[in-house]
Structures are given as C-alpha cells and as structure tokens.
C-alpha cells in the first residue's frame, strides 16, 4: 500500500480567484477532502468526480483531523481545507499537534492561502503598510484576561491591528472593551476599516474612525483593521499606513540638527496619549516634551485657547516687539535666528545697575525689582518666567494695579516655595494669552522652548520644527 499524505490548504477568504494555483491543483488531485461544510461551496467547482468529501459542522476540528489521519493511514492523499490561511487560526497547528500526539509518520504539508485580513486590507487600500498584529477575540480557548493584555500591548505599541472573531451570539461585549482599551492609547481620529464577508457576494466595506466606531455594526463574518498613529483616511474610502518613504526624503535645506528634531517631534506626536488637541497647543506641548523628555507635560501644560497662534501673529504683524525674561538663562535659550527674522528684542533686567538698589530699598528680590523696571518701560511685552516665582507674583500685582498690560505671559518658574501659588495667581487674567506649566515643574529651558514654539508656529502644520536651530 502506498503511503498517504495530509495536505492542509488555505482556500482564501471566499472567492475562487483568491485561491492559489497550488491549492486548486491539490483539491483536484486529492482522494479525500475534509473541511467545515460551509467552505465546500468555494471549491466545489474544482473537486474531482470520484473524490470523497467529508464535511462537518462548527467546533468539529478534532474530528476532522482524526478523519484526515485515518484516511492518510489507508494510503490516501487527504486535503484538509481551511478558510483564509490554514496556519492563521486554521487547521494546520491542530494537524501538527495530532501528528506529534500520535507519533505518526504520515507526511504533512501546509499550503498557504490569502488570509481574510489580507483580503480586507487590500479592499481598504493600504492599511497594513507597517508593523501589525492580529488578535482574535474568541475566548473559547484563550482566557479573556490574556486577550485583554494582548489588546493593551498592541494599542500601546502602536501596531496596526487586525481583529478576528470580533463578535458572536454569546460574545457581545468584548469588542466594546477592545475599543475602550484602544482609546486609552490612540487618538479618536485613528482610522478604522472593516469588511464583512470579504471576497464574497455579500461583501460590505466601511471606513470610519476609532471615536466613531460602532460595535453594533459588526458580526462574526467581519474583519476589523485599526490603523496606527501614522495611518490616515484617503478619499473617504481608503486607509493608508505609510511605510516612511516620503518621510525619509531629505530636503537640502534641512540640516542634521533640524532633521533629528523633526524625527523627535514625530516620535513624541505618535506617543501622545491625546493627539486630538488644537494645533497651536499641541505645537507648544511637543516643544515642552522635547525639551524635558517628560510626558507628564500632557497633564500639566496649560494654554489659553489660541494663545500660541494669537501671540505668533502679533509678532509677525509687528504689533509685539519685545520679550521680557525673569533671568538671563531664559533669554539665552530663545533662538537668535527667530528673533532676527521677526525683529524682536529680548531684555532681562536682572543685571541692570538699578536693580540692586531698588531691591534693597524696597525689601524685595532682585528678580522682582527687575520686573518693576521692565513694566515701567515695556508694560505690553510678552513676559516669560522660567525661574523666579516672586517675579511672576510681582507681575500679577502690577497687572491688578493697572500698571502692566502684557500681550502675553509664559509662567514656568520651578521650585518648591510659592511656585504653584504664582501660577494660580496668573491664570485668572482672562484677557491675557497665557501658557502655564502647572505645579512645581518648570525651568528656564522650558520657558524658552515655549517662546520658540510661539515664534515658529507657522511650521506647526507641517510638523517641521527647528528652522532656526
């Protein structure tokens, strides 16, 4: 008797044109074909006349594998069919496990097929252009707590994620939980596409966003693909996840320092917990995180609505010409190229010869004295604080007394005494655009980078920082 053989074949998502030639040939020459009864309709046109077909219902995978070995041991060539690819949630792993369990000498071969997620991806455009993973929501053989860990890992790692077995009659809430977990890590604007009955007559395709996604529109025949932080919707019906070819194109006017800064900003942007914030606030936030490498800035950075945008255009139009800083370290961190380009003057009064005498005579700090002198000469400047809470508190008092009318305030003093209070004192001035680093954190470098964000806001839309580096 000749030796039998088991060929585990993926027949694709559901149309004959998506079945590989190798699989079609195997179906034609096999003595026995075994599979879930629903799948036979997709290959019935190529099955030989005298072929024995054994079909079973759902959840009969072990029985199908047992039958395959029984007929193969009789010397027959057996084709076990799986939808999609036989190695992806298909019969291939079970057949190999059974071969090991039986210590069988029967030869096993696996023929790949087009998986449902590949077919869905093609119909959706190009959503899987970068690293991706596949997660099944079926908890028949995998505990839900393990599935949930995988969901969280995929969401936080920014994988494009395909979802198999999203729903069934008894499994209705898991997809809601997945959406909730993804929204903790991804923007509501993240593209989501889903295809029902991919490659079959009943095929339906829809593109939406994570924030608008409705699990009630999904059934067990649907494949869902969630984009990553770089994915975008193109033409309302396609999703594209760029590989990076255009992003990596070098422009001759970009130096090494600016190129590093651009790539750093893109990395930060992709890791923000909430990317769905106004562009001018995001631009300043990206600068703050880039300077500090501290994503807590998402929690403590405050900006009035359109503060960055409005201050930028005041500088551009020449309505605002002066920046006052509390200490020289802040002034030194403001980009000289931007100041020259916009014809802006930066002044710090800390080392003015009048400061020491005024501070001594009034019993105040030197930074307070510097702010008093500055307000006398430049009451409408942009005032920037990165060190001294007493100086910020002094400005607040002068505003309340009507002596100062600043065009804007950047409040980022750092420390433990009066720091939080000085920022609380600043926030109520509703008519003055303000950027505030709340709490104890701050610093001269942070205050300076917020100024730089304002001066370069016209680069924000292209996410192209560092023009003046």
C-alpha positions in Angstrom: 0.0 0.0 0.0 1.3 3.5 -0.9 2.0 6.0 1.8 -0.7 8.5 2.4 -0.3 12.2 2.9 -2.1 15.1 4.5 -2.1 18.5 2.8 -3.6 21.3 4.9 -4.6 24.0 2.4 -5.8 27.6 2.9 -8.6 28.3 0.3 -8.6 32.1 0.8 -11.4 34.3 2.0 -14.1 33.1 -0.2 -13.8 33.6 -3.9 -12.1 31.2 -6.4 -9.9 33.9 -7.8 -8.3 34.3 -4.4 -7.3 30.6 -4.2 -3.7 29.9 -5.1 -2.9 27.7 -8.1 -1.1 25.2 -5.8 -4.2 24.8 -3.6 -6.5 24.4 -6.7 -4.2 21.7 -8.0 -4.2 19.9 -4.6 -8.0 20.0 -4.4 -8.2 18.4 -7.9 -5.8 15.6 -7.2 -6.8 14.6 -3.6 -8.5 11.4 -2.9 -10.3 12.8 0.2 -11.3 16.4 1.1 -12.2 17.2 4.7 -13.5 20.5 6.0 -16.1 22.6 7.6 -19.2 22.2 5.4 -19.6 25.9 4.8 -16.3 26.1 3.0 -17.0 23.4 0.3 -19.1 25.9 -1.7 -15.9 27.8 -2.5 -14.1 24.8 -4.1 -16.9 22.6 -5.4 -16.2 23.7 -9.0 -12.7 22.1 -8.9 -13.4 18.9 -6.9 -12.8 15.7 -8.9 -15.7 13.4 -9.8 -14.7 10.5 -7.6 -13.3 12.5 -4.6 -14.7 11.6 -1.2 -15.8 14.8 0.6 -16.3 14.8 4.4 -17.9 17.9 5.8 -18.6 18.6 9.4 -20.2 21.4 11.4 -18.5 24.0 13.6 -16.4 23.1 16.5 -15.6 19.7 15.0 -11.9 20.4 14.3 -10.5 17.5 16.2 -12.9 15.1 14.4 -11.8 16.5 11.1 -8.1 16.0 12.0 -8.8 12.4 13.2 -10.5 11.6 9.9 -7.6 13.0 8.0 -5.1 10.7 9.7 -7.4 7.7 9.3 -7.7 8.1 5.6 -4.0 9.0 5.2 -3.1 5.8 7.0 -5.0 3.9 4.3 -2.6 5.4 1.8 -4.9 8.2 0.5 -3.9 11.8 -0.3 -6.1 13.9 2.1 -6.7 17.6 1.7 -7.9 19.4 4.8 -9.3 22.8 3.8 -9.3 25.9 6.0 -10.7 29.3 5.0 -8.1 32.1 4.6 -4.6 30.7 5.5 -4.6 27.3 7.2 -1.9 28.5 9.6 -3.7 31.5 10.9 -6.5 30.4 13.3 -6.8 27.4 10.9 -6.3 23.6 10.9 -2.5 23.5 10.4 -1.5 23.8 14.1 -4.0 21.1 15.2 -2.9 18.6 12.5 0.7 19.0 13.5 -0.2 18.7 17.2 -2.1 15.5 16.4 0.8 14.1 14.4 3.0 14.7 17.4 0.5 13.1 19.8 0.1 10.0 17.5 3.8 9.9 16.8 2.6 9.4 13.2 4.9 9.0 10.2 2.3 10.5 7.9 3.7 13.3 5.8 2.0 16.7 6.5 2.3 19.6 4.1 0.8 23.1 4.5 -0.2 25.3 1.6 -0.6 29.0 2.4 -3.7 30.9 1.4 -4.8 34.5 1.3 -5.9 35.3 4.8 -9.1 37.3 5.4 -7.2 40.2 6.9 -5.0 40.4 3.8 -8.1 40.5 1.6 -9.8 43.1 3.8 -6.6 45.2 3.8 -6.5 45.2 0.0 -10.1 46.2 -0.2 -9.4 49.0 2.3 -6.4 50.4 0.4 -3.1 50.0 2.2 -3.8 50.0 6.0 -1.1 47.4 6.8 1.9 49.3 5.5 3.9 49.0 8.7 4.2 46.7 11.7 1.0 44.9 12.5 -0.5 42.2 14.6 -3.7 40.1 14.6 -5.8 39.4 17.7 -8.8 37.0 18.0 -11.5 38.0 20.4 -12.6 34.4 20.7 -12.2 33.3 24.3 -13.2 29.6 23.7 -9.6 28.5 24.1 -7.8 31.6 25.4 -8.7 33.3 28.8 -10.1 36.8 28.3 -7.6 38.3 30.7 -4.8 37.2 28.4 -6.6 38.5 25.4 -7.0 41.9 27.1 -3.3 42.1 27.8 -2.6 41.5 24.2 -5.1 44.2 23.2 -3.4 46.7 25.5 0.0 45.8 24.3 -0.9 46.2 20.7 -2.6 49.5 21.3 0.3 51.0 23.3 2.9 49.6 20.9 1.2 51.4 18.0 0.7 48.3 16.0 -1.8 48.3 13.1 -4.2 45.7 14.5 -6.5 43.3 12.7 -9.3 41.8 14.7 -10.6 38.3 14.1 -13.8 36.7 15.6 -14.9 40.2 16.8 -18.4 39.1 17.8 -20.8 36.1 18.1 -24.3 35.5 19.6 -22.9 34.9 23.0 -19.9 37.2 22.8 -21.2 40.8 22.5 -19.3 43.0 25.0 -15.6 42.1 24.1 -15.5 44.4 21.1 -16.7 47.3 23.3 -13.9 46.6 25.7 -11.3 46.5 23.0 -12.5 49.9 21.7 -12.2 51.3 25.2 -8.7 50.0 25.6 -7.6 51.4 22.3 -9.0 54.8 23.1 -6.8 54.9 26.1 -3.7 54.8 23.9 -4.9 56.1 20.5 -6.5 59.3 19.1 -10.2 59.1 18.4 -9.2 60.1 14.9 -7.4 56.8 14.3 -8.7 55.2 11.1 -10.7 52.0 11.4 -11.9 49.9 8.5 -14.0 46.8 8.5 -15.0 44.4 5.8 -17.9 41.9 6.1 -17.8 38.7 4.1 -14.5 39.8 2.4 -14.3 38.4 -1.2 -17.8 37.0 -1.2 -21.1 38.2 -2.8 -22.3 39.7 0.4 -19.2 41.8 0.8 -19.6 45.1 2.7 -16.8 47.7 3.3 -16.8 50.7 5.7 -14.2 53.2 6.8 -14.6 55.2 10.0 -12.6 56.4 13.0 -11.9 54.9 16.4 -14.1 57.6 18.0 -17.0 57.0 15.7 -16.7 53.2 15.5 -19.9 51.3 16.4 -19.5 47.7 17.5 -23.2 47.1 16.8 -22.4 47.2 13.0 -20.1 44.2 13.4 -20.9 40.5 13.2 -18.8 37.2 13.2 -18.1 37.4 9.5 -16.4 40.8 9.8 -12.7 41.6 9.9 -11.7 44.9 11.6 -8.4 46.7 10.9 -7.4 49.6 13.3 -4.6 51.9 11.9 -1.6 53.1 13.8 -0.7 56.7 14.8 0.5 57.4 11.2 -2.5 55.9 9.4 -4.8 58.3 7.6 -8.1 58.1 5.6 -7.6 58.8 1.9 -10.5 59.8 -0.3 -13.1 58.8 2.4 -12.9 55.1 1.4 -9.3 54.0 1.8 -6.9 53.8 4.7 -3.2 54.3 4.2 -0.4 53.5 6.7 2.8 55.0 5.3 6.0 52.9 5.4 8.0 56.1 5.6 9.5 56.6 2.2 8.2 60.2 1.9 9.1 61.0 5.5 12.7 59.9 5.0 13.2 62.1 1.9 15.8 64.6 2.7 15.4 68.2 1.8 18.5 70.1 1.0 17.5 73.0 3.3 17.2 70.7 6.4 20.4 70.3 8.4 21.4 67.4 10.6 20.2 69.1 13.8 16.8 70.0 12.3 16.4 66.5 10.9 16.9 65.0 14.3 14.4 67.4 15.8 11.8 66.7 13.2 12.1 62.9 13.8 12.0 63.5 17.5 8.8 65.5 17.2 7.2 62.8 15.1 8.1 60.3 17.7 6.6 62.4 20.5 3.5 63.1 18.5 3.0 59.3 17.9 3.2 58.6 21.7 0.9 61.4 22.9 -2.0 60.0 24.9 -4.3 62.5 23.3 -3.3 63.7 19.9 -6.7 65.3 19.3 -5.9 68.8 20.7 -5.7 72.2 18.9 -2.7 72.5 16.7 -1.2 75.6 18.4 -1.4 74.0 21.9 0.0 70.7 20.5 2.9 72.6 18.9 3.9 74.1 22.2 3.3 70.8 24.1 5.6 69.0 21.6 8.3 71.6 22.3 7.9 71.1 26.1 8.1 67.3 25.9 11.1 67.5 23.5 13.0 69.8 25.9 12.2 67.8 29.1 11.6 64.2 27.8 8.7 64.3 30.2 5.3 63.1 29.0 3.8 64.4 32.3 3.7 67.7 30.3 0.5 66.4 28.8 -1.0 66.7 32.3 0.5 70.0 33.5 0.8 72.1 30.4 -2.0 74.7 30.2 -2.6 77.1 27.3 -5.4 79.6 26.8 -7.4 78.9 23.6 -5.4 80.1 20.6 -2.8 81.7 22.9 0.2 80.4 20.8 -1.5 81.3 17.5 -2.5 84.8 18.5 0.9 85.6 20.1 2.6 84.3 16.9 0.6 86.6 14.6 1.2 89.6 16.9 4.9 89.1 16.5 4.6 88.5 12.7 2.5 91.7 12.2 4.9 93.7 14.3 2.3 94.5 17.0 4.5 92.8 19.6 8.3 93.6 19.5 9.6 92.9 23.0 10.1 89.8 25.2 11.0 90.3 28.9 12.5 87.4 30.8 13.0 86.9 34.6 16.5 85.6 34.2 19.2 85.6 31.6 19.1 81.8 31.2 15.6 82.1 29.6 16.9 84.8 27.2 19.8 82.7 26.1 17.5 79.8 25.2 15.4 81.8 22.8 16.5 81.2 19.2 18.5 84.1 17.9 17.6 83.3 14.3 13.9 83.6 15.0 14.4 86.9 16.9 16.4 88.3 14.0 13.9 87.0 11.4 11.0 88.7 13.3 12.9 91.7 14.5 12.2 91.0 18.2 14.2 92.3 21.2 14.7 90.2 24.3 15.5 92.0 27.5 16.3 90.8 31.0 16.7 93.4 33.8 18.3 91.2 36.3 21.8 92.7 35.8 20.6 96.3 35.3 22.6 98.5 37.6 19.3 99.9 39.1 18.1 96.5 40.2 20.3 96.0 43.3 19.5 99.5 44.7 15.7 99.1 44.1 15.7 95.6 45.6 17.5 96.8 48.7 15.4 99.9 49.2 12.1 98.1 48.8 13.0 94.9 50.5 12.2 92.7 47.5 14.1 90.2 45.4 16.3 91.2 42.5 14.0 89.5 40.1 11.0 91.4 41.5 12.9 94.6 41.1 13.8 93.7 37.5 10.1 93.2 36.7 9.2 96.5 38.2 11.7 98.3 36.0 10.6 96.3 32.9 6.9 97.2 33.4 7.8 100.9 33.6 9.5 100.7 30.2 7.7 97.8 28.4 4.2 97.3 30.0 2.9 95.5 27.0 5.7 93.0 26.3 5.5 89.2 26.4 6.6 88.3 29.9 8.4 85.0 30.3 9.3 83.3 33.7 11.4 80.2 34.0 13.0 80.6 37.4 11.6 83.1 39.9 8.0 82.8 41.3 8.4 86.1 43.1 8.9 87.8 39.8 5.8 86.3 38.4 3.8 87.3 41.5 5.2 90.8 41.1 3.9 91.0 37.6 0.4 89.8 38.7 0.3 92.5 41.3 1.3 95.2 38.8 -1.4 93.9 36.4 -4.0 94.2 39.1 -2.9 97.7 39.8 -3.2 98.6 36.1 0.5 99.3 35.7 1.2 96.3 33.4 -0.8 95.2 30.3 1.3 92.4 28.9 0.5 90.9 25.5 1.1 87.5 27.0 2.6 85.5 29.9 4.6 82.3 29.9 4.6 81.1 33.5 7.1 78.3 34.1 9.0 79.0 37.3 10.4 75.9 39.0 10.8 75.0 42.7 9.1 74.4 46.0 8.2 77.8 47.6 5.4 79.9 46.1 5.8 78.2 42.7 2.3 76.7 42.5 0.8 79.8 44.0 2.4 82.1 41.5 0.8 80.1 38.7 -2.6 80.1 40.3 -2.3 83.9 40.6 -1.6 84.1 36.8 -4.5 82.0 35.5 -7.5 84.4 36.3 -6.3 87.1 33.9 -8.7 86.1 31.1 -7.8 88.8 28.7 -4.1 87.9 28.5 -2.9 84.9 26.5 -1.1 82.6 28.9 1.0 79.4 28.7 1.5 77.8 32.1 3.4 74.8 33.4 1.3 73.9 36.4 2.6 72.6 39.7 6.3 72.6 40.8 7.8 71.8 37.4 9.2 74.4 35.0 12.6 75.9 34.3 14.5 78.4 32.1 14.9 75.9 29.3 11.2 75.1 29.4 10.2 78.7 29.3 12.5 79.4 26.4 11.2 76.5 24.3 7.6 77.7 24.7 8.7 81.1 23.3 10.4 79.2 20.4 7.1 77.4 19.8 5.3 80.7 19.5 7.9 82.2 17.2 7.8 79.2 14.8 4.1 78.4 14.9 3.9 78.7 11.1 5.9 75.5 10.9 3.4 73.6 13.0 1.1 72.3 10.3 3.9 70.5 8.5 5.3 69.3 11.9 8.7 70.8 10.9 10.4 72.2 13.9 14.0 73.6 14.2 14.0 76.1 11.4 16.3 78.4 13.4 18.4 75.7 15.1 
